[in-house]
Structures are given as structure tokens and as C-alpha cells.
Amino acid sequence: MTEPYPTRAEDVFSTLRYEVLTGQYRPGERLPSERELALRFESGRGAIREALRKLETLGLIKSARGGARVAALDEASLDVLGPLLDLHPVPDAELVDQCLQVLELLVGDACDHLLARGTETAVDAVRERIDHFLSLDAHDPDLLRSRLALGQTMLRESGNLPMRLIANGLRMQLADRLWTRLPDPDEAALEAVKALLRDLSGALATRNRQSARRALQALMQLNRQHLRTALCDAGATQDVHALIPTPPPRGLTL
């Protein structure tokens, strides 16, 4: 019995995406023709076209005269992060850290926006999130959710929609893959986090942007360090450049 069309297209798309991301097709290289792909996958041309369309939407290929060519990975959309994180059983620790660095910048800028133009109600909403976290102990099941909610609240109350949407895109790629890997904090580690949150709350109350940014940066760097350690302990690689396919031979251009 023939597989339903959408399922077949998704299978072709997933396979070609994996092959592009792992360098089996290098940047600048032409993909096989629709006819060749249809023969390989024993599929109709419609499913092949749909798979190629999705690869182009993802930014992994570009339509060109003579057939689709593979694009450079750094020209792809944010949605490619998830498949890159899934290339190994444990996500690459350096790639994860780079994602968290971007989130750190976004949340830091959101904090600046909040203190520069936010209302007292908006600032109080963030401080209430901090107070909730400070009330929890190391064994509270709400600890992780509360930890994540703080950054989301900061972004929401900043009033900058594009900033929040970019952060949401990163968070959606990371959440299910990473947050369950965060180690349960011991009392000493939790107290270090709480000390920084108290500093942050005080800086928010006085609208001291420099102190708030400093406390927030230290907090997020501590989170990054904990997660990197957990990933490395689980056997993660630490070389994001190894995930990027080799450039094409000289003279081969898009």
C-alpha cells in the first residue's frame, strides 16, 4: 500500500535535511534532479517538490538554473537549530552555549528597555517573579519552571515584540532538548542563584540599569556554566564548527 503523500514528502525532507546538515551535500553543490530523487525514494515528483520547497523555506537550499543548490549553513533560518542539536545523542555543548549567549544578550537588552521605558507595574511584575523564585527550595518541582519564567517575563514586560519573538524561537528549539538535562541544584548552588536574584531585584527597584545588567549577566553565565557541565558529563561534543559542512571546492558558487 502506498504511503500517504504528506508522510512521504516528510520522509524525503527529513532525509535530505540530515544529509545536507552532515555535509553529504556541501554548500554550493547541486542536489540531484527531481527525477533522480523520485527514483531514489521511490516516490512521486509531487512529494519531491514538497520536500525541496520545505528545504528552501528552511534556508538550506536555493533554487538556481539547472537545479537546487545547497546554501551555506549560516544563511539558514533559526528553525535549523533543532535539527543541528539532534545530530548527536547529546546536543553539542558549544552550540548550546552559543544559543544561550544570544538569549543572554536579548534578556539583557530587554532589561535595559524595561528600566528605561517600562512602567512601575511592568517592573513590579518582574520583581514578583523573582520573589516567587526566592521562596522555593532546591527540591521544589516548580523550580525549573520559575527559573525559565523570569526571562520570559522580562522580555514580555520590555514591550519589544521582535526581541521577544526571536527569544521565543530560540527557546522553542532548546526547551524539550535541554531543560530536562539541567542538574538539580544543591543548596549552595541555589543560594548563589538567589543572591544574584536579590541583587537584580534591588537594581530593578532603584532602576539602576548598570547594576541590573551586571546581576543578570552573572546569573545567566552561571546558568550557562551549569548546563555546559551537565552536557559534557553526558558525553556531549564541544565543537560547533565540526557540525558545519566543509566549504565547496574553489569555483563552485551559488
Secondary structure, DSSP 4 states (H G I P E B T S, - for coil): -PPPHHHHHHHHHHHHHHHHHTTSS-TTPBPPPHHHHHHHHT--HHHHHHHHHHHHHHTSEE--TTS-EEPPGGGS-GGGHHHHHTTSSS--HHHHHHHHHHHHHHHHHHHHHHHHH--HHHHHHHHHHHHHHHT--TT-TTHHHHHHHHHHHHHHHHT-HHHHHHHHHHHHHHHHHHGGGSPPP-HHHHHHHHHHHHHHHHHHHHT-HHHHHHHHHHHHHHHHHHHHHHHHHTT----GGGGSPPPPPTT---
